């Protein structure tokens, strides 16, 4: 029968494989070293300063040019062909 909450273990008849079922800290220092070594390569990533990239003005101008080129290739089909709008090509 398993112990209930914070009571004492009544009859501790442990078998050969009791350690996986219990919370043991026999390798506490080894686990600490292993955690530190696992985090070490990525722990300096926050110190890197990102450089390069494009200026926002150039990227925005390129985006405007791309959108203007896209809109010039569109062909609009009106529901009421009797009233076309200026500046656009209609079929």
Backbone as XML, in Angstrom:
<?xml version="1.0"?>
<chain id="A" units="angstrom">
  <residue number="1" name="UNK">
    <atom name="N" x="0.835" y="-1.173" z="0.000"/>
    <atom name="CA" x="0.000" y="0.000" z="0.000"/>
    <atom name="C" x="0.886" y="1.246" z="0.000"/>
  </residue>
  <residue number="2" name="UNK">
    <atom name="N" x="0.559" y="2.179" z="-0.828"/>
    <atom name="CA" x="1.371" y="3.387" z="-0.953"/>
    <atom name="C" x="1.108" y="4.331" z="0.209"/>
  </residue>
  <residue number="3" name="UNK">
    <atom name="N" x="2.128" y="5.089" z="0.617"/>
    <atom name="CA" x="1.916" y="6.048" z="1.707"/>
    <atom name="C" x="0.995" y="7.176" z="1.261"/>
  </residue>
  <residue number="4" name="UNK">
    <atom name="N" x="0.214" y="7.675" z="2.201"/>
    <atom name="CA" x="-0.744" y="8.724" z="1.902"/>
    <atom name="C" x="-0.217" y="10.064" z="2.396"/>
  </residue>
  <residue number="5" name="UNK">
    <atom name="N" x="-0.079" y="10.987" z="1.533"/>
    <atom name="CA" x="0.340" y="12.352" z="1.812"/>
    <atom name="C" x="1.677" y="12.409" z="2.548"/>
  </residue>
  <residue number="6" name="UNK">
    <atom name="N" x="1.710" y="13.022" z="3.714"/>
    <atom name="CA" x="2.973" y="13.272" z="4.385"/>
    <atom name="C" x="3.239" y="12.295" z="5.534"/>
  </residue>
  <residue number="7" name="UNK">
    <atom name="N" x="2.534" y="11.190" z="5.550"/>
    <atom name="CA" x="2.729" y="10.232" z="6.635"/>
    <atom name="C" x="4.006" y="9.433" z="6.453"/>
  </residue>
  <residue number="8" name="UNK">
    <atom name="N" x="4.383" y="8.740" z="7.495"/>
    <atom name="CA" x="5.587" y="7.929" z="7.425"/>
    <atom name="C" x="5.322" y="6.651" z="6.636"/>
  </residue>
  <residue number="9" name="UNK">
    <atom name="N" x="6.373" y="6.094" z="6.065"/>
    <atom name="CA" x="6.262" y="4.834" z="5.345"/>
    <atom name="C" x="6.193" y="3.736" z="6.404"/>
  </residue>
  <residue number="10" name="UNK">
    <atom name="N" x="5.088" y="2.993" z="6.428"/>
    <atom name="CA" x="4.845" y="2.066" z="7.520"/>
    <atom name="C" x="5.790" y="0.874" z="7.483"/>
  </residue>
  <residue number="11" name="UNK">
    <atom name="N" x="5.786" y="0.155" z="6.402"/>
    <atom name="CA" x="6.639" y="-1.031" z="6.308"/>
    <atom name="C" x="7.500" y="-0.898" z="5.057"/>
  </residue>
  <residue number="12" name="UNK">
    <atom name="N" x="8.662" y="-0.335" z="5.179"/>
    <atom name="CA" x="9.484" y="-0.092" z="3.987"/>
    <atom name="C" x="10.175" y="-1.358" z="3.487"/>
  </residue>
  <residue number="13" name="UNK">
    <atom name="N" x="9.406" y="-2.227" z="2.846"/>
    <atom name="CA" x="9.971" y="-3.442" z="2.263"/>
    <atom name="C" x="10.370" y="-3.123" z="0.824"/>
  </residue>
  <residue number="14" name="UNK">
    <atom name="N" x="11.538" y="-2.560" z="0.655"/>
    <atom name="CA" x="11.982" y="-2.164" z="-0.670"/>
    <atom name="C" x="12.594" y="-3.351" z="-1.391"/>
  </residue>
  <residue number="15" name="UNK">
    <atom name="N" x="12.373" y="-3.421" z="-2.670"/>
    <atom name="CA" x="12.926" y="-4.497" z="-3.479"/>
    <atom name="C" x="14.148" y="-3.972" z="-4.224"/>
  </residue>
  <residue number="16" name="UNK">
    <atom name="N" x="14.598" y="-4.737" z="-5.200"/>
    <atom name="CA" x="15.823" y="-4.379" z="-5.904"/>
    <atom name="C" x="15.661" y="-3.105" z="-6.741"/>
  </residue>
  <residue number="17" name="UNK">
    <atom name="N" x="14.480" y="-2.858" z="-7.266"/>
    <atom name="CA" x="14.281" y="-1.719" z="-8.174"/>
    <atom name="C" x="13.481" y="-0.605" z="-7.494"/>
  </residue>
  <residue number="18" name="UNK">
    <atom name="N" x="13.825" y="-0.250" z="-6.274"/>
    <atom name="CA" x="13.065" y="0.752" z="-5.557"/>
    <atom name="C" x="13.472" y="2.173" z="-5.916"/>
  </residue>
  <residue number="19" name="UNK">
    <atom name="N" x="14.695" y="2.382" z="-6.441"/>
    <atom name="CA" x="15.173" y="3.741" z="-6.677"/>
    <atom name="C" x="14.380" y="4.502" z="-7.743"/>
  </residue>
  <residue number="20" name="UNK">
    <atom name="N" x="13.953" y="3.888" z="-8.862"/>
    <atom name="CA" x="13.153" y="4.668" z="-9.825"/>
    <atom name="C" x="11.818" y="5.139" z="-9.267"/>
  </residue>
  <residue number="21" name="UNK">
    <atom name="N" x="11.282" y="4.437" z="-8.261"/>
    <atom name="CA" x="9.982" y="4.811" z="-7.709"/>
    <atom name="C" x="10.084" y="5.854" z="-6.587"/>
  </residue>
  <residue number="22" name="UNK">
    <atom name="N" x="11.273" y="6.108" z="-6.115"/>
    <atom name="CA" x="11.473" y="7.052" z="-5.021"/>
    <atom name="C" x="12.206" y="8.286" z="-5.540"/>
  </residue>
  <residue number="23" name="UNK">
    <atom name="N" x="12.017" y="9.406" z="-4.875"/>
    <atom name="CA" x="12.729" y="10.627" z="-5.230"/>
    <atom name="C" x="14.072" y="10.617" z="-4.513"/>
  </residue>
  <residue number="24" name="UNK">
    <atom name="N" x="15.101" y="10.267" z="-5.241"/>
    <atom name="CA" x="16.441" y="10.219" z="-4.654"/>
    <atom name="C" x="17.313" y="11.265" z="-5.317"/>
  </residue>
  <residue number="25" name="UNK">
    <atom name="N" x="18.280" y="11.767" z="-4.583"/>
    <atom name="CA" x="19.182" y="12.784" z="-5.096"/>
    <atom name="C" x="20.633" y="12.352" z="-4.897"/>
  </residue>
  <residue number="26" name="UNK">
    <atom name="N" x="20.916" y="11.108" z="-5.258"/>
    <atom name="CA" x="22.271" y="10.614" z="-5.092"/>
    <atom name="C" x="23.233" y="11.281" z="-6.062"/>
  </residue>
  <residue number="27" name="UNK">
    <atom name="N" x="22.719" y="11.702" z="-7.206"/>
    <atom name="CA" x="23.587" y="12.301" z="-8.222"/>
    <atom name="C" x="23.261" y="13.783" z="-8.407"/>
  </residue>
  <residue number="28" name="UNK">
    <atom name="N" x="23.026" y="14.480" z="-7.308"/>
    <atom name="CA" x="22.619" y="15.879" z="-7.397"/>
    <atom name="C" x="23.716" y="16.744" z="-8.024"/>
  </residue>
  <residue number="29" name="UNK">
    <atom name="N" x="24.949" y="16.561" z="-7.606"/>
    <atom name="CA" x="26.040" y="17.352" z="-8.161"/>
    <atom name="C" x="26.275" y="17.013" z="-9.634"/>
  </residue>
  <residue number="30" name="UNK">
    <atom name="N" x="26.169" y="15.736" z="-9.983"/>
    <atom name="CA" x="26.361" y="15.348" z="-11.379"/>
    <atom name="C" x="25.270" y="15.934" z="-12.264"/>
  </residue>
  <residue number="31" name="UNK">
    <atom name="N" x="24.040" y="15.970" z="-11.771"/>
    <atom name="CA" x="22.950" y="16.556" z="-12.551"/>
    <atom name="C" x="23.140" y="18.059" z="-12.707"/>
  </residue>
  <residue number="32" name="UNK">
    <atom name="N" x="23.667" y="18.707" z="-11.684"/>
    <atom name="CA" x="23.927" y="20.141" z="-11.767"/>
    <atom name="C" x="24.977" y="20.435" z="-12.830"/>
  </residue>
  <residue number="33" name="UNK">
    <atom name="N" x="26.045" y="19.653" z="-12.839"/>
    <atom name="CA" x="27.098" y="19.835" z="-13.842"/>
    <atom name="C" x="26.563" y="19.558" z="-15.234"/>
  </residue>
  <residue number="34" name="UNK">
    <atom name="N" x="25.713" y="18.543" z="-15.359"/>
    <atom name="CA" x="25.149" y="18.203" z="-16.662"/>
    <atom name="C" x="24.246" y="19.320" z="-17.178"/>
  </residue>
  <residue number="35" name="UNK">
    <atom name="N" x="23.451" y="19.934" z="-16.298"/>
    <atom name="CA" x="22.602" y="21.051" z="-16.713"/>
    <atom name="C" x="23.431" y="22.239" z="-17.171"/>
  </residue>
  <residue number="36" name="UNK">
    <atom name="N" x="24.494" y="22.532" z="-16.448"/>
    <atom name="CA" x="25.353" y="23.661" z="-16.817"/>
    <atom name="C" x="25.997" y="23.412" z="-18.171"/>
  </residue>
  <residue number="37" name="UNK">
    <atom name="N" x="26.478" y="22.200" z="-18.397"/>
    <atom name="CA" x="27.111" y="21.889" z="-19.682"/>
    <atom name="C" x="26.105" y="21.884" z="-20.822"/>
  </residue>
  <residue number="38" name="UNK">
    <atom name="N" x="24.867" y="21.502" z="-20.554"/>
    <atom name="CA" x="23.850" y="21.500" z="-21.606"/>
    <atom name="C" x="23.468" y="22.921" z="-22.004"/>
  </residue>
  <residue number="39" name="UNK">
    <atom name="N" x="23.497" y="23.856" z="-21.051"/>
    <atom name="CA" x="23.111" y="25.234" z="-21.341"/>
    <atom name="C" x="24.257" y="26.086" z="-21.852"/>
  </residue>
  <residue number="40" name="UNK">
    <atom name="N" x="25.477" y="25.610" z="-21.718"/>
    <atom name="CA" x="26.629" y="26.463" z="-21.998"/>
    <atom name="C" x="26.709" y="26.974" z="-23.429"/>
  </residue>
  <residue number="41" name="UNK">
    <atom name="N" x="26.535" y="26.160" z="-24.492"/>
    <atom name="CA" x="26.714" y="26.732" z="-25.843"/>
    <atom name="C" x="25.708" y="27.829" z="-26.166"/>
  </residue>
  <residue number="42" name="UNK">
    <atom name="N" x="24.499" y="27.734" z="-25.662"/>
    <atom name="CA" x="23.485" y="28.723" z="-26.007"/>
    <atom name="C" x="23.339" y="29.833" z="-24.998"/>
  </residue>
  <residue number="43" name="UNK">
    <atom name="N" x="24.128" y="29.801" z="-23.929"/>
    <atom name="CA" x="23.936" y="30.794" z="-22.890"/>
    <atom name="C" x="24.510" y="32.155" z="-23.265"/>
  </residue>
  <residue number="44" name="UNK">
    <atom name="N" x="25.338" y="32.230" z="-24.298"/>
    <atom name="CA" x="25.928" y="33.503" z="-24.707"/>
    <atom name="C" x="25.174" y="34.150" z="-25.866"/>
  </residue>
  <residue number="45" name="UNK">
    <atom name="N" x="24.077" y="33.531" z="-26.306"/>
    <atom name="CA" x="23.357" y="34.054" z="-27.463"/>
    <atom name="C" x="22.775" y="35.437" z="-27.188"/>
  </residue>
  <residue number="46" name="UNK">
    <atom name="N" x="22.415" y="35.737" z="-25.949"/>
    <atom name="CA" x="21.822" y="37.040" z="-25.659"/>
    <atom name="C" x="22.857" y="38.159" z="-25.687"/>
  </residue>
  <residue number="47" name="UNK">
    <atom name="N" x="24.137" y="37.830" z="-25.737"/>
    <atom name="CA" x="25.174" y="38.854" z="-25.793"/>
    <atom name="C" x="25.468" y="39.314" z="-27.218"/>
  </residue>
  <residue number="48" name="UNK">
    <atom name="N" x="25.026" y="38.526" z="-28.205"/>
    <atom name="CA" x="25.324" y="38.870" z="-29.592"/>
    <atom name="C" x="24.484" y="40.060" z="-30.022"/>
  </residue>
  <residue number="49" name="UNK">
    <atom name="N" x="25.106" y="40.972" z="-30.747"/>
    <atom name="CA" x="24.403" y="42.133" z="-31.280"/>
    <atom name="C" x="24.162" y="41.878" z="-32.758"/>
  </residue>
  <residue number="50" name="UNK">
    <atom name="N" x="22.899" y="41.946" z="-33.148"/>
    <atom name="CA" x="22.558" y="41.674" z="-34.533"/>
    <atom name="C" x="22.953" y="42.869" z="-35.378"/>
  </residue>
  <residue number="51" name="UNK">
    <atom name="N" x="23.708" y="42.620" z="-36.419"/>
    <atom name="CA" x="24.122" y="43.693" z="-37.307"/>
    <atom name="C" x="23.604" y="43.455" z="-38.710"/>
  </residue>
  <residue number="52" name="UNK">
    <atom name="N" x="23.760" y="44.436" z="-39.549"/>
    <atom name="CA" x="23.367" y="44.284" z="-40.941"/>
    <atom name="C" x="21.897" y="44.572" z="-41.145"/>
  </residue>
  <residue number="53" name="UNK">
    <atom name="N" x="21.351" y="43.995" z="-42.184"/>
    <atom name="CA" x="19.961" y="44.240" z="-42.518"/>
    <atom name="C" x="19.838" y="45.404" z="-43.481"/>
  </residue>
  <residue number="54" name="UNK">
    <atom name="N" x="18.632" y="45.726" z="-43.838"/>
    <atom name="CA" x="18.385" y="46.823" z="-44.758"/>
    <atom name="C" x="17.756" y="47.980" z="-44.003"/>
  </residue>
  <residue number="55" name="UNK">
    <atom name="N" x="17.894" y="49.151" z="-44.562"/>
    <atom name="CA" x="17.259" y="50.302" z="-43.936"/>
    <atom name="C" x="15.764" y="50.245" z="-44.222"/>
  </residue>
  <residue number="56" name="UNK">
    <atom name="N" x="14.932" y="50.713" z="-43.334"/>
    <atom name="CA" x="13.488" y="50.624" z="-43.529"/>
    <atom name="C" x="13.005" y="51.402" z="-44.749"/>
  </residue>
  <residue number="57" name="UNK">
    <atom name="N" x="13.662" y="52.510" z="-45.062"/>
    <atom name="CA" x="13.213" y="53.322" z="-46.188"/>
    <atom name="C" x="13.382" y="52.573" z="-47.501"/>
  </residue>
  <residue number="58" name="UNK">
    <atom name="N" x="14.522" y="51.911" z="-47.675"/>
    <atom name="CA" x="14.746" y="51.168" z="-48.916"/>
    <atom name="C" x="13.773" y="50.005" z="-49.050"/>
  </residue>
  <residue number="59" name="UNK">
    <atom name="N" x="13.513" y="49.306" z="-47.966"/>
    <atom name="CA" x="12.601" y="48.171" z="-48.051"/>
    <atom name="C" x="11.174" y="48.636" z="-48.324"/>
  </residue>
  <residue number="60" name="UNK">
    <atom name="N" x="10.781" y="49.783" z="-47.748"/>
    <atom name="CA" x="9.441" y="50.297" z="-48.014"/>
    <atom name="C" x="9.300" y="50.764" z="-49.457"/>
  </residue>
  <residue number="61" name="UNK">
    <atom name="N" x="10.330" y="51.405" z="-49.995"/>
    <atom name="CA" x="10.274" y="51.837" z="-51.392"/>
    <atom name="C" x="10.195" y="50.638" z="-52.330"/>
  </residue>
  <residue number="62" name="UNK">
    <atom name="N" x="10.938" y="49.584" z="-52.031"/>
    <atom name="CA" x="10.874" y="48.382" z="-52.857"/>
    <atom name="C" x="9.494" y="47.753" z="-52.779"/>
  </residue>
  <residue number="63" name="UNK">
    <atom name="N" x="8.878" y="47.794" z="-51.614"/>
    <atom name="CA" x="7.544" y="47.229" z="-51.451"/>
    <atom name="C" x="6.514" y="48.043" z="-52.222"/>
  </residue>
  <residue number="64" name="UNK">
    <atom name="N" x="6.628" y="49.370" z="-52.192"/>
    <atom name="CA" x="5.700" y="50.226" z="-52.942"/>
    <atom name="C" x="5.839" y="49.969" z="-54.437"/>
  </residue>
  <residue number="65" name="UNK">
    <atom name="N" x="7.067" y="49.833" z="-54.912"/>
    <atom name="CA" x="7.299" y="49.563" z="-56.330"/>
    <atom name="C" x="6.696" y="48.221" z="-56.734"/>
  </residue>
  <residue number="66" name="UNK">
    <atom name="N" x="6.848" y="47.231" z="-55.876"/>
    <atom name="CA" x="6.300" y="45.905" z="-56.166"/>
    <atom name="C" x="4.779" y="45.950" z="-56.223"/>
  </residue>
  <residue number="67" name="UNK">
    <atom name="N" x="4.154" y="46.693" z="-55.304"/>
    <atom name="CA" x="2.699" y="46.780" z="-55.301"/>
    <atom name="C" x="2.174" y="47.550" z="-56.509"/>
  </residue>
  <residue number="68" name="UNK">
    <atom name="N" x="2.878" y="48.611" z="-56.904"/>
    <atom name="CA" x="2.449" y="49.358" z="-58.091"/>
    <atom name="C" x="2.533" y="48.496" z="-59.342"/>
  </residue>
  <residue number="69" name="UNK">
    <atom name="N" x="3.585" y="47.713" z="-59.444"/>
    <atom name="CA" x="3.730" y="46.816" z="-60.594"/>
    <atom name="C" x="2.624" y="45.764" z="-60.602"/>
  </residue>
  <residue number="70" name="UNK">
    <atom name="N" x="2.271" y="45.261" z="-59.430"/>
    <atom name="CA" x="1.214" y="44.261" z="-59.328"/>
    <atom name="C" x="-0.135" y="44.856" z="-59.720"/>
  </residue>
  <residue number="71" name="UNK">
    <atom name="N" x="-0.431" y="46.073" z="-59.234"/>
    <atom name="CA" x="-1.707" y="46.700" z="-59.549"/>
    <atom name="C" x="-1.814" y="47.071" z="-61.019"/>
  </residue>
  <residue number="72" name="UNK">
    <atom name="N" x="-0.683" y="47.360" z="-61.668"/>
    <atom name="CA" x="-0.741" y="47.704" z="-63.088"/>
    <atom name="C" x="-1.080" y="46.491" z="-63.949"/>
  </residue>
  <residue number="73" name="UNK">
    <atom name="N" x="-0.844" y="45.300" z="-63.452"/>
    <atom name="CA" x="-1.127" y="44.085" z="-64.224"/>
    <atom name="C" x="-2.537" y="43.550" z="-64.005"/>
  </residue>
  <residue number="74" name="UNK">
    <atom name="N" x="-3.249" y="44.095" z="-63.027"/>
    <atom name="CA" x="-4.595" y="43.604" z="-62.744"/>
    <atom name="C" x="-5.586" y="44.098" z="-63.785"/>
  </residue>
  <residue number="75" name="UNK">
    <atom name="N" x="-6.567" y="43.267" z="-64.072"/>
    <atom name="CA" x="-7.656" y="43.630" z="-64.972"/>
    <atom name="C" x="-8.946" y="43.512" z="-64.172"/>
  </residue>
  <residue number="76" name="UNK">
    <atom name="N" x="-9.704" y="44.599" z="-64.084"/>
    <atom name="CA" x="-10.918" y="44.628" z="-63.289"/>
    <atom name="C" x="-12.128" y="44.444" z="-64.190"/>
  </residue>
  <residue number="77" name="UNK">
    <atom name="N" x="-13.068" y="43.632" z="-63.766"/>
    <atom name="CA" x="-14.323" y="43.425" z="-64.469"/>
    <atom name="C" x="-15.434" y="44.039" z="-63.625"/>
  </residue>
  <residue number="78" name="UNK">
    <atom name="N" x="-16.067" y="45.095" z="-64.166"/>
    <atom name="CA" x="-17.106" y="45.795" z="-63.423"/>
    <atom name="C" x="-18.434" y="45.072" z="-63.537"/>
  </residue>
  <residue number="79" name="UNK">
    <atom name="N" x="-19.254" y="45.248" z="-62.522"/>
    <atom name="CA" x="-20.604" y="44.704" z="-62.588"/>
    <atom name="C" x="-21.490" y="45.597" z="-63.463"/>
  </residue>
  <residue number="80" name="UNK">
    <atom name="N" x="-21.214" y="46.906" z="-63.411"/>
    <atom name="CA" x="-21.955" y="47.848" z="-64.244"/>
    <atom name="C" x="-20.961" y="48.481" z="-65.211"/>
  </residue>
  <residue number="81" name="UNK">
    <atom name="N" x="-20.865" y="47.988" z="-66.414"/>
    <atom name="CA" x="-19.893" y="48.550" z="-67.356"/>
    <atom name="C" x="-20.278" y="49.934" z="-67.871"/>
  </residue>
  <residue number="82" name="UNK">
    <atom name="N" x="-21.441" y="50.440" z="-67.509"/>
    <atom name="CA" x="-21.853" y="51.749" z="-68.014"/>
    <atom name="C" x="-21.085" y="52.892" z="-67.343"/>
  </residue>
  <residue number="83" name="UNK">
    <atom name="N" x="-20.466" y="52.663" z="-66.183"/>
    <atom name="CA" x="-19.771" y="53.735" z="-65.476"/>
    <atom name="C" x="-18.334" y="53.312" z="-65.171"/>
  </residue>
  <residue number="84" name="UNK">
    <atom name="N" x="-17.436" y="53.375" z="-66.143"/>
    <atom name="CA" x="-16.037" y="53.016" z="-65.860"/>
    <atom name="C" x="-15.333" y="54.116" z="-65.065"/>
  </residue>
  <residue number="85" name="UNK">
    <atom name="N" x="-14.301" y="53.741" z="-64.338"/>
    <atom name="CA" x="-13.531" y="54.698" z="-63.561"/>
    <atom name="C" x="-12.290" y="55.094" z="-64.339"/>
  </residue>
  <residue number="86" name="UNK">
    <atom name="N" x="-11.741" y="56.248" z="-63.990"/>
    <atom name="CA" x="-10.559" y="56.732" z="-64.694"/>
    <atom name="C" x="-9.300" y="56.057" z="-64.161"/>
  </residue>
  <residue number="87" name="UNK">
    <atom name="N" x="-8.315" y="55.936" z="-65.035"/>
    <atom name="CA" x="-7.016" y="55.439" z="-64.618"/>
    <atom name="C" x="-6.889" y="53.932" z="-64.559"/>
  </residue>
  <residue number="88" name="UNK">
    <atom name="N" x="-7.933" y="53.206" z="-64.851"/>
    <atom name="CA" x="-7.854" y="51.749" z="-64.809"/>
    <atom name="C" x="-8.335" y="51.174" z="-66.121"/>
  </residue>
  <residue number="89" name="UNK">
    <atom name="N" x="-7.788" y="50.012" z="-66.439"/>
    <atom name="CA" x="-8.108" y="49.368" z="-67.706"/>
    <atom name="C" x="-9.231" y="48.361" z="-67.462"/>
  </residue>
  <residue number="90" name="UNK">
    <atom name="N" x="-10.293" y="48.454" z="-68.255"/>
    <atom name="CA" x="-11.436" y="47.562" z="-68.093"/>
    <atom name="C" x="-11.699" y="46.817" z="-69.378"/>
  </residue>
  <residue number="91" name="UNK">
    <atom name="N" x="-12.174" y="45.585" z="-69.217"/>
    <atom name="CA" x="-12.528" y="44.776" z="-70.393"/>
    <atom name="C" x="-14.010" y="44.526" z="-70.417"/>
  </residue>
</chain>
